[in-house]
Amino acid sequence: MTAKTIAALLKTEAKSQDIEIKGWVRTFRANRFIALNDGSTLQNIQCVVDFETMDESLLKRITTGAALHIKGQLIESQGKGQSVEVQVTDIKVLGDSDPETYPIQPKKHSFEFLRENAHLRTRTNTFSAVMRLRSTLSFAIHKYFNENGFYYMHTPIITGSDAEGAGEMFRVSNLDAKNPPLNEDGSVNYKEDFFGKETNLTVSGQLEAETYAMSLGKVYTFGPTFRAENSNTSRHLAEFWMIEPEVAFMDLAGNMDLAEDFMKYVLKYTLDTNREDLEFLEQRLKDEEKTKPQAERSEMSLIEKINFVVDNNFKRVSYTEAIEILRDSKPNKKKQFKYLIDQWGADLQSEHERFLVEKHFKCPVILFDYPANIKAFYMRLNEDGKTVRAMDILFPGIGEMVGGSQREERLDVLKEKMKALDIDEKELWWYLDLRKYGTAVHSGFGLGFERLVMFTTGMGNIRDVIPYPRTPQNAEF
């Protein structure tokens, strides 16, 4: 007999049928009632033991965290909360279980404690729900692009280019760290390194994705990216995942259409697929909000925020118009913003983005045509010579969710921008080739996957939406 998942059993009508299940003990009460969970659902299934027929030494081994293989009959539940339960006929304890040292006891644990036990934290309801939602979002992303004619490509993790021009990259080398080969001027001779040049972990797959878009038409990447930014905030990781579609013959307006349609699709799919997990996390968030001062509480529940994105058309606003709105806003005039807006060219902060979404327009917002000097070199320069065809999508509660642009397809303009930023043409000769051979308008955007998971789950710390977070001074597990 094949063991069934608990999620499947809880949907089954009780017909005194023989079943097998496997899972982990959440609680064991009165030597009689086992609450078993296998990760397929938030819900436990109650397994009722006739302790008079069970070996006493076996019962002692059934402790919180123990893995069990149970055989029995699925019957109508005698208690409240679920329609079926299991009348146990046989139990096997799989492996060992030490009740004295098992850290995930049936009580409330702090998120910090659970990060220290990240290998076991998905045994809790909160983290099992978060990781099921992460899985669903990932599937929805691939499903959307597959249904819309995109090709999935794997861009290099090891690269010699810095797509963002940020300079905060992890070096990849197999040179002797204590005694590297040196040039005559005392600098490290990377020609003797494994790849014959200085290489790093990628910060983005965008530039390589552009090359494929200019032959396959529509492509996307979804993979790990890295930033050597020494930041310990609740929004930064050294290793995270990025979704980056690139489309040939698509301008900025088409890029905005694509991004809006994409975001609505994946969130709607998750609402339809993981309602139980979302309702649990919504209640967790409501309980957490009660402990905050009134001014810090969210005006929308978790599911309301998701529906806010799914149900509303995204408002498209130029950066210039947004600056005027913010400069004239009450929080700016009363100096309630931490970063006051006084002139065109300011780099918008999360507080400004959230004001536009939550207070002013009351819908998701797409800002476009940003100042060129605060955006990347590859974004297409507008005719005014001071703005670029960039766009950011702003969500409630979190601010920027998506960043993208129409790419600069003109060779002479791109070369000038690279020269101004001291970007070596020799390092990106292949990228420039796209502007020599069959150049055309093309666009794309990037979405940090963990930020999307944070928005969808309501979790406040990015370390809690990735299985094993990599942050400064932390590479455990």
Buried (B, 14 or more C-beta within 10 A) or exposed (E): EEBBBBBEBBEEEBEEEEBBBBBBBBBBEEBBBBBBBBBBBBBBBBBBBEEEEBEEEEBEBBBBBBBBBBBBBBBEBEEEEEEBBBBBEEBEBEEEBEBEEBBBEEEEBEBEEBBBBBEBBBBBBBBBBBBBBBEBBBBBBBEBBEEBEBEEBEBEBEBBBBBBBEEBBBEBBEBEEEEBEEEEEEEBEBEEBEBEEBBBBBBBBBBBBBBBBBEBBBBBBBBBBBBBBEEEEEBBBBBBBBBBBBBBEBBBBBBBEBBBEBBBBBBBBBBEBBEBBBBBBBEBBBEEBEEEEEEEEBEEBBBEBBBBBBEBEBBBBBBBEBBEBBBEBEBBEEEEBEEBBEEEEBEBBBBBBBBBBBEBBEBBBBBBBBBBEEBBBBBBBBEEEEBBBBBBBBBBBBBBBBBBBBBBBEBEEBBBBBEEEEBEEEBBEEBBBBBEEEBEBBBBBBBBBBBBBBBBBBBBBBBBBBEEBBBEEEEEE
